[in-house]
Amino acid sequence: MTLRFTSIITQEEKWYVARCAETGVVSQGKTIEEAQKNLKEAMELFLEDMQPKTMRRFSRRASFITSLDVEHA
């Protein structure tokens, strides 16, 4: 079964941090590709012992990526 999740990757100093928006699972890597690969492995471990019904519930959560304007003096 293939499930689709949202990954958000940010650069924090010398590392790229990858987060799964639906589950909160986090990983990192020295490159974007490595961070994404490591997140995929972490997600596979996270889902490993889960029942299929629970897995589908995670993948059906809607994630919205948007911008936010904040005033600063």
C-alpha positions, 0 to 999 in steps of 0.5 A, a space after each residue: 500500500 502506498 500512502 502519500 504524506 506532506 514533507 516540509 524541508 527547512 535548512 537549519 545551519 548546516 543541516 536540512 530538517 525534514 518534517 512530516 506534516 501529518 505525523 510530526 515525524 522528523 529527520 535530517 540530512 546534509 542535503 535535501 535529498 538525504 533529509 528526504 530519504 532519511 524521513 522516508 526511512 523514519 516514516 517506514 519505521 513509524 508505520 511499521 507496526 501500525 494497523 492499515 486502518 490507522 495508517 490510512 487515517 494519517 494519510 487522509 489528514 489535509 495539510 495546508 502550506 501557506 504564507 503568513 504576514 507578520 508586522 515587525 517594528 
